[in-house]
Amino acid sequence: MKIKNIYTKRLKAPLKSPFVTALRHVDMLEDIVVVIECNNGRCGYGEAAPTPQITGETLGSIIATIEYIKPHILDKDLEDFDNILNNIHNLILNNTTAKSALEIALYDLKSKVLNLPLYRMLGGKSTLFTTDITISLGEIDRMIEDAHNAVALGYDTLKIKIGDSPQKDIIRIKAIHDALDSHIKLRLDANQSWTAKESVTLLHALEREDIIAEFIEQPVAADDFTGLKYIKERVQTPILADESIFSLDDARKLLEMQAIDYINIKLAKTAGITQALKLADLAKAYHSKCMIGCMLEGPIGIAAAVHVASAKADSITMIDLDAVALLAHHPVDTEILFDESKIVLAPTPGIGARYPL
């Protein structure tokens, strides 16, 4: 079975409310869906969410990268799976989101040929997952209201976006913590906004109030590995690295430095499923837990990430795959159940999501 065609489609869907972090403000999901079609008519689907502030990729660059790689994998036999993957990754540097979309489509296609759901092809068994939900950065009263609304919908873990002002961040975290029942878990995400010393000062202020979040995500700049280590050595709150980790080498260096506690795996950073699986194995070898997260993908990208979570359930113990729950609606067909905090994989072949053509 040979690859006959590769093409892209635009996926646009409004958000229920703006998604606001220290790095960006987004009102609308605008992604690229890539379709890999074989000569027997079977199709695999992948998705790429442009995040120029993190990966450096835009809608245009994603399409251009896919078009650049396309002639090198057309007419390849699907049985030559590993060589196709090598072409995707070795023909161009970086461009991890575009490569991820191609990889997802390829894995989707292969698992359909094997008549297996992707998680089964990858060795996974789990089908039920519980995700947190993001509380966007904003004024304190609005963030408290959003937190209450999320809890009313059944979420018991909230990821609080912070980072516009260290002093204001202390006030907003305390206010949100005090407004919620004690069983609600808080995760904090500063998106690279603080210095190492600011991070320690802020976390100490919270810890003195007995507010110890499940983790603080990427408090300092992505390349500030020594800053992460400085923070970890001085606070009780666990440190999770996100933008600092694009590759196995990044993760290995941070783990060997003992600079972090946890790793955030995102397919858009790992250039797809292959390296995400290896990253989870690396974390396990260092006795470190992982979270699997997302950019602003729709159901196709999120579905792929959930399958990876199933395959590596022993090391991926935290789920941050709330992007579908943030959508007002989405024009994607899916067998997967997305029910607010609950995501349930289907036993159907492939990833269980496709773009209606």
C-alpha positions in Angstrom: 0.0 0.0 0.0 1.6 3.2 -1.2 1.2 6.9 -0.3 -0.8 8.4 -3.1 -1.3 12.0 -2.0 -0.6 14.4 0.8 -2.6 17.6 1.2 -3.6 20.2 3.9 -6.9 21.7 5.0 -7.6 24.7 7.3 -9.4 24.0 10.6 -11.0 27.0 12.2 -13.2 27.0 15.3 -14.1 29.7 17.8 -13.2 29.4 21.5 -15.7 29.8 24.2 -13.7 32.6 25.6 -10.2 34.1 24.9 -7.2 31.9 25.8 -4.8 34.2 27.5 -1.3 33.5 28.8 1.8 35.6 29.5 2.9 34.9 25.9 -0.3 35.2 23.8 -4.0 36.0 23.4 -6.0 33.7 21.2 -9.7 34.1 20.2 -10.0 31.4 17.5 -8.4 28.0 16.9 -6.7 28.1 13.5 -4.9 24.9 12.7 -3.7 22.9 9.8 -5.0 19.4 9.1 -2.8 17.2 7.0 -4.2 14.2 5.2 -2.1 11.3 3.9 -4.0 9.2 1.4 -3.0 5.8 0.2 -3.7 4.2 -3.2 -6.5 2.1 -1.7 -8.4 5.2 -0.5 -7.5 4.9 3.2 -6.5 8.2 4.8 -4.6 9.2 7.9 -5.2 12.6 9.6 -2.8 14.8 11.5 -3.1 18.3 13.0 -0.7 21.2 13.5 -1.4 24.2 15.8 0.8 27.2 15.0 2.4 28.7 18.1 5.1 31.1 16.8 5.9 32.3 20.3 7.1 28.8 21.3 7.9 26.7 18.2 8.5 29.6 15.8 5.9 28.2 13.3 3.0 29.9 11.6 0.2 28.6 9.4 2.3 29.5 6.4 5.5 27.9 7.5 3.7 24.7 8.5 2.1 24.4 5.0 5.5 25.2 3.4 7.3 22.5 5.5 4.7 19.9 4.6 5.0 20.8 0.9 8.8 20.6 1.2 8.7 17.1 2.7 5.8 15.8 0.6 7.7 14.8 -2.6 10.1 12.7 -0.5 7.4 10.5 0.9 5.0 10.3 -2.0 4.9 6.8 -3.6 6.5 5.3 -0.5 5.1 2.0 0.6 3.6 2.2 4.1 5.6 -0.9 5.0 8.7 1.3 4.8 7.4 3.1 7.8 10.7 3.8 9.6 12.3 5.3 6.4 9.3 7.5 5.9 9.7 8.8 9.5 13.4 9.4 8.8 12.5 11.5 5.8 10.1 13.5 7.8 12.6 14.3 10.4 15.9 14.6 8.5 15.0 16.6 5.5 14.6 19.9 7.4 15.7 21.1 10.8 13.2 22.3 13.5 9.6 22.8 12.3 8.5 20.4 14.9 4.8 21.1 14.7 4.6 20.4 10.9 6.6 17.2 11.4 4.2 16.2 14.2 1.2 16.6 12.0 2.8 14.4 9.3 3.7 11.8 12.0 0.3 11.7 13.5 -1.3 11.1 10.1 1.2 8.4 9.3 0.6 6.6 12.7 -3.2 7.0 12.2 -2.9 5.4 8.8 -0.7 2.5 9.9 -3.0 1.6 12.8 -5.9 1.6 10.5 -4.1 -0.8 8.2 -3.5 -3.0 11.2 -7.2 -2.7 12.2 -6.2 -1.5 15.7 -6.8 1.7 17.6 -3.5 3.6 17.8 -3.2 3.1 21.6 -3.3 -0.7 21.1 -0.7 -0.5 18.3 1.5 1.4 20.7 1.0 -1.1 23.5 -1.5 0.8 25.6 -4.6 -0.4 27.4 -6.1 2.6 29.2 -9.0 4.3 27.6 -10.4 6.7 30.2 -8.5 9.9 31.0 -9.1 12.9 33.2 -7.7 16.3 32.1 -7.3 19.6 33.9 -8.6 22.8 32.4 -6.8 26.1 31.9 -7.8 29.3 33.7 -6.7 32.1 31.4 -4.6 35.0 32.7 -6.8 38.0 33.6 -8.2 40.1 36.4 -8.6 38.3 39.7 -12.4 38.4 39.9 -12.7 36.9 36.4 -10.2 34.2 37.1 -12.1 33.2 40.3 -15.3 33.1 38.4 -13.8 31.0 35.7 -12.4 28.6 38.4 -15.8 28.2 40.0 -17.4 27.6 36.6 -14.8 24.9 35.9 -15.4 23.2 39.2 -19.1 23.2 38.5 -18.4 21.4 35.3 -16.7 18.6 37.1 -13.0 19.6 37.0 -11.0 19.0 40.1 -7.6 20.2 38.7 -7.1 23.7 37.4 -4.1 25.0 35.6 -3.7 28.7 36.5 -2.1 31.0 33.9 0.1 33.6 35.5 3.1 35.8 34.6 2.1 39.4 34.0 3.4 40.6 37.4 5.0 38.5 40.2 3.4 40.5 43.0 0.0 40.3 41.3 0.5 36.6 40.7 0.9 36.1 44.5 -2.4 37.9 45.1 -4.3 36.1 42.4 -3.1 32.6 43.3 -3.9 33.1 47.0 -7.4 34.5 46.1 -8.1 31.5 43.8 -6.9 29.0 46.3 -9.0 30.6 49.1 -12.1 30.7 46.9 -12.0 26.9 46.2 -12.6 23.8 48.2 -9.5 22.2 49.5 -9.7 19.1 47.3 -9.3 21.2 44.1 -5.7 20.9 42.9 -3.9 23.9 41.4 -1.2 23.8 38.7 0.6 27.0 38.0 2.0 28.0 34.6 4.1 31.2 34.3 5.1 30.6 30.6 8.8 31.8 31.1 7.7 35.1 32.7 9.8 35.3 35.9 13.5 35.3 36.8 14.9 32.6 39.0 15.0 34.9 42.0 11.5 36.2 41.4 10.3 32.6 41.2 11.8 31.7 44.6 10.4 34.8 46.3 7.0 34.2 44.9 6.9 30.5 45.7 8.2 31.1 49.2 5.4 33.6 49.7 2.8 31.0 48.7 4.5 28.1 50.7 4.4 30.2 53.8 0.6 30.3 53.4 0.6 26.5 53.0 -0.2 26.9 49.3 1.9 24.3 47.5 0.8 23.8 43.9 1.0 20.4 42.2 3.8 22.1 40.2 5.0 25.4 38.8 5.4 25.1 35.0 8.3 26.8 33.2 8.8 29.8 35.5 11.9 31.0 33.7 13.1 31.4 30.1 13.3 28.3 28.0 17.1 28.3 27.8 17.7 29.1 31.5 18.5 25.6 32.7 20.6 26.9 35.6 17.6 29.1 36.7 15.4 26.0 36.9 18.0 24.3 39.0 18.3 27.4 41.2 14.6 27.3 41.9 14.4 23.6 42.4 17.1 23.7 45.1 15.2 26.4 47.1 11.4 25.6 47.0 9.0 22.8 47.9 6.8 23.2 44.9 7.8 20.8 42.1 9.2 22.2 38.9 7.8 21.1 35.5 9.7 22.0 32.3 7.8 22.8 29.2 9.3 25.2 26.7 12.8 24.1 27.9 12.3 20.6 26.4 12.0 20.0 22.7 14.4 17.0 22.4 15.7 14.0 24.3 19.0 15.8 24.8 17.2 18.8 26.4 15.4 16.5 28.9 18.4 14.4 29.6 20.5 17.4 30.4 17.9 18.8 32.8 17.4 15.5 34.5 21.1 14.9 34.9 21.4 18.5 36.3 18.6 17.6 38.8 17.1 20.9 37.6 13.5 19.7 37.3 11.0 17.3 38.8 8.6 16.7 35.9 8.5 16.9 32.1 5.8 18.3 29.9 5.5 16.3 26.7 3.8 18.0 23.7 3.7 16.4 20.3 4.2 19.8 18.7 7.5 20.1 20.5 8.7 16.5 20.1 8.0 16.5 16.3 5.4 13.8 16.8 4.7 10.5 18.4 8.0 8.7 18.0 10.1 11.0 20.1 7.2 11.6 22.6 7.3 7.8 23.4 11.1 8.0 23.8 10.8 11.0 26.0 8.4 9.2 28.3 10.8 6.2 28.5 13.7 8.6 29.3 11.7 10.1 32.1 10.9 6.7 33.5 14.6 5.8 33.5 15.3 8.9 35.6 12.3 8.2 37.9 10.6 11.4 36.7 6.9 11.8 36.0 5.5 13.3 32.9 2.5 15.4 31.9 1.2 15.3 28.4 0.0 18.7 27.2 -1.1 20.5 24.1 -1.0 23.7 22.2 -4.4 24.7 20.9 -5.1 21.6 18.8 -8.5 20.4 17.9 -9.8 16.8 18.3 -7.3 15.3 15.9 -4.2 16.5 17.7 -5.6 15.9 21.1 -6.7 12.4 20.1 -3.1 11.5 19.1 -1.8 12.8 22.5 -4.3 10.7 24.4 -3.2 7.6 22.6 0.4 8.4 23.6 -0.8 8.8 27.2 -2.3 5.4 27.0 0.8 3.8 25.6 3.0 5.3 28.3 0.6 5.4 31.3 3.3 4.3 33.7 5.2 7.5 33.2 2.6 9.9 31.9 0.6 10.5 35.1 -0.7 14.0 34.5 -3.0 15.0 31.6 -3.3 18.6 30.3 -5.4 18.1 27.2 -8.2 20.6 27.6 -8.1 22.3 24.2 -11.2 20.6 22.8 -13.1 21.6 26.0 -12.1 25.2 25.2 -13.9 25.2 21.8 -17.3 26.6 21.3 -17.8 23.9 18.6 -15.6 22.0 16.2 -16.1 20.7 12.6 -14.4 17.4 13.2 -15.8 13.8 13.2 -14.7 11.8 16.2 -15.4 8.5 17.9 -13.6 9.6 21.0 -15.8 10.9 23.8 -14.8 14.5 24.9 -16.9 15.2 28.0 -15.4 18.2 29.8 -12.7 16.7 32.1 -13.3 13.1 30.8 -11.8 11.8 27.6 -12.6 8.2 26.5 -10.8 6.5 23.6 -12.8 4.4 21.2 -11.9 0.9 20.1 -12.1 1.8 16.4 -9.0 1.6 14.3 -6.7 4.7 14.1 -6.8 7.7 16.3 -10.6 8.0 16.2 -10.8 11.5 14.7 -10.9 12.7 11.2 -11.6 15.9 9.2 -14.7 15.6 7.1 -13.7 16.1 3.5 
